[in-house]
Amino acid sequence: MRLLVIGGTKFVGRHLVECALAHGHEITLFHRGHTGKGLFDVEELFGDRDGETDVLMGREWDAVIDTCGYVPRVVEQSADALSDAVGLYCFVSTISVYAEDQPAPIPETGRVMRFEKPPESEAITGESYGPFKALCEEAVSGICGESKTLIVRPGLIVGPHDPSDRFTYWIDRFGSEKAFLLPDRRTQPIQFIDVRDLAAFTLRLVEQRTSGVFNAVGPAKPTTLGDLWDACQRNCGGRLEPIVVRDEFLDANGVQDWVDLPLLLGEDAKKHLVDIAKAIGKGMTIRPLDETLRDTLEWHRSRGSVDLKAGLSREREAELLKEWPGWKAANAAKS
């Protein structure tokens, strides 16, 4: 197939291109050239999708995979430029489009988020991300038609080259030789997908010229943070037991879920779960968690010493541990 990938050099797009090339497809990348220029031996078209889509005119592809659409006005431009030039428009969206006040696990037919009033800016925030993505979906289907629109909704995407470091944070902690803080949240359910599984499933749908909406998350069976942490302990090579602390201590010290402790969602965790039966029925496969952890650890260590973009800094974590009563007692006994 002749495929156009919007983005294609950073994380999801990078793995999609690698997967598509392995399948023998002909790839054209459309991106700004700020990162990953020349990463692949493929045709590259350079331009900002906001106002510079003329470079796409007069061309045809079997499908386009849009990996980096966040603002409806901007997505409308690419959809307008490509509606007659492609047989299928695949938009990589997010499960964050779903409204929370509905029964979980949420199917693809679940209600999506809406702005209560028109947003005053196009800034992407925790509050605007979901509604903007929902409007992006509507822009694509409205312009290209439902029969030519494929919407893939992943959740937390993890694996090698993850720029967010949210999943990598725990791999880093369990793979270190330093004491680290672990919240007492073992029973919290969690969903995520290895970026390579997302790429393979998305490409499978595109190759089959499938339209419609698909949730794309894993693991294949219900998983908790405790399951993840146990797997980290098995695979990441650290020697120290984590220091488990109670929520009351975290709250008293202003430690925030998700921001300071990635993947933590608090009491609302179950509301974020989605149904993946449709995707499984269409051939989505999920690799073992141990494989994802080992491969992400190898990539993380290949970066050398880096400051993680997510989670507590080592300095802040050390300060918290010194204040934790159990840590104080253990060190007092040693002295």
C-alpha positions, 0 to 999 in steps of 0.5 A: 500500500501507499501510505501517508503518515502525518508525523511518523518520527517520534513515538507512535508514528515512528513505530507505525513507520517501522511496522509498515516498512517491515510489511513492505508498504511504500511510505511518505512522511509529512512532518515539520522536520524538527525531529527525526529528519532522515530517520527512515529511507522514505519520501519526506514532505516538509511543512506545518500541518497548520497552514502548509498542506499545499505540499499534499495537493495533487498526490494520492495515497491508499490511506493516511495515518494521522498520529499527531492531531490535537486541535480540530481547526488544524485537523480539518485542514489535513482532512480537507486536503486529503479527503479526495486523495486517500481511500481511508483516513486513520486518526489516532485519537485517545480513550480520553474522549470518553465522558467519565459519568457512564458505566465502565468498561466503556465501549466504543459507543460510549458518550464522549466529552463536550465543552460546556462552552466554546474554549477561549484558546487552543491550548492543550490542557488536562481539561481540554485534551479529551474534548478537543480530540473528540472534535478532531474525530468529528472533523475527520468523519464529517469531512471524509465520511464515516465509510472512509474514517478509521478512529483508533483510541489508545489509552496510555501508550508505553514502550521504547522511545516513550517521550512522556517517561510515565511508564518508564518512571517505574522501570527506572525506580525498580531498576535502580540501586537507590531506595524509592517510594511506592504508594500503597495502591496495589489494587488500582486497575490499570490499562495501557498498550505497548506502542508496538502492539498499537502500531501493528493493530492500527496497520492491520486495520488500515491494510484491511481498509476497515472503518469505524471506531476501536478502543486499543488498550491492554493488557489482555487480562485485568491488571493492577498496579500491583501486578505491574510493580511485581513484574517490574521487580522480576524484570528490572534488576533492582536489589532494594525493596521499595518503601511503601507509604500510605496515602495520608502521608502523600496527601499531607506532603502534597504528592499528586497522583499522576503528576508526581506518581505516574499511573496513579488515578485515585478513586476514579481509576475504574471509571477510566477502563474501556472495553477492548472486545471489539479490537480483540475480535478484529485481531489485536494482540497484546505481548506479554508485560515482561517483554514490554518491561525488558525492552523498555528498560533496555531502551531507557538504559541506552539513553544514559543518565537522563532527567525523567520528564515524569514523576518525583525528582530523586531529590524530592523523593529523598526528602519525602523518604526522610520524613516517612516514619518507617524510614526514620525508624529503620535508619535509627535502628541502624545507627 
